[in-house]
Structures are given as C-alpha cells and as structure tokens.
C-alpha cells in the first residue's frame, strides 16, 4: 500500500495539517505518529541533518527529545500500524479543507485505541 497522499483514492493525504492561524500549508508534508516504530529514528536522522545544516542547537535537541517522547509513548501505548487501511469515517468538511477549499470544522482530542501487539 502506498502512503495515502500518493494514492488516487486518498490523494488529500491521511492527516489535515493546520497552522495556528487556521491556514493549511500548500506544500507537501508528512506527519509522524508516536505509535509508528520508524518515527523515532526518522526524527533522529532529521535532527542530525539539521545540526549539520547549522540549525539552532536548541531546535535540534528538542527534536531528539521528541524522539525519546515517541519511544516512551509507544512503550506505554503500543505500536500502531502506519500501513493500515482507512478505518474511520471521513468528515466531508475536513476533506474540503484538505483539498484547500474553505471549510469550517469541529475538532476534538482523540482517545487512545487499545494497544496492538508489537511486530518485533
């Protein structure tokens, strides 16, 4: 299965990314979730390259701290399945926003799903 944004059926992507001012970025982006076993290493690789590129050391350190937070979260809550097929009902207003159409949406904090059995 391709990542959602590279598929015909879900070309809007899997997640809606919204800035604090309510605008949706127009450029491609990718969201990491703490339950993804690959995410901590991806964050660490990003931090290493950012450091080599001269990014602020505090910024780089905070990315590494986030990678640690991801590992702690996954240890407590279990692995996710980044390759899982859709399992929630789409909200048409959210899909409009993902397509860069004006939309008003309601949001709420998600509750954790039950732990999954680790692949490893």
N, C-alpha and C positions, 0 to 999 in steps of 0.2 A: 504494500500500500504506500502510495506517495504521501508526502506531507500535504495537508488539506489545500493549502494555497496553490499547489501545483496540480490539483485535480480539476476536472471540468465541473464536477458536481458541487464542490465546496471552494471555489476559486476566491471567495472572500477571505478564506482562512479559518482558523479554529477559534481565535480569540479576537475580541474587539479591544484595541489599544486606544485609550482616550487620555489626552493630556489633562492637566488640572484645570485648564480653561474651557474644557469641553470639546476641543477640536480633536479630530482624528488625523494622525500623520498620513501623508500621502505617499511616503516611501515604503518600500518593502521592509518588513520587520519579522522577528521570530521571538516567541515567548517561551521561556524555560519554566517548568514547574518543578517544585521541590521533590515531588514523588518520582521524577524521571531519574533513573540511576545514572544516566550520562550527563546530567546537568552540572553537578559539582565540578567535574573535570573540564567541561566546556567553559565554566566561569573562571577556573584557574588558568586555562590557556588564554582566555581573553585578558585577564589581569596581567599575565606575563608579557603578552604583546603590548598591552597598553603601557606597561612600565618601560619597555624598550623604546616605545614611540615618544616617551617623555611626558606621559600623562602625570597629573598630580599624584605624588606618592600616597596621600591620604585616600584619594579616589581608588587607587589600585588596592590598597589594604582593605578598603570596605568591600570590594568585590570578593576578595579572598575570604573575608568574614562571612559574607553572604553564602559562599560555597560551603563553609562549615555549617551555617544555619540550615542549608538544604539537607546536608547529611544527617544532622540531628533530627530534623523533621521527618525524614524518610525512615530513620531508625525507629521513631516513635509511632508513626502513622502507616508505615508500609510502603511498598513500591507501587507506583502507578503503571499504567500501560500506555505509553505515548503513541503506540501504533493502533490503539483501539478504534474501532469504527464508531460513528456517532451514536450516542446513547441518551441524548437529551432532546427535548422538543425545541426547535428553533423559535425564537421570538422574532416575528416579522419586523418589528421596529429596530431591533438590534441588527438584523441583516441589512436593512436600509442604511443604517449608519456605517456598517462595514463596507457598503458599496459607495460610500461618500455621498449619500443622499441625506438631506436634512431629516432628522428624526428626533423624537423625544422618547427617552427610555426610562424605565424604573430599574433600579439595581438593588441587590441585597447580598449580604455575605453568604457565601456557600457554606454548607455544613460538610464536614468530612464524610466521605463514603467509608464503608467498612474496609479494614485492612485487606490487602491482597497477599497472596503467598509470593514470596520473593522468587525471582527467576534463578538466582545464583545459589 
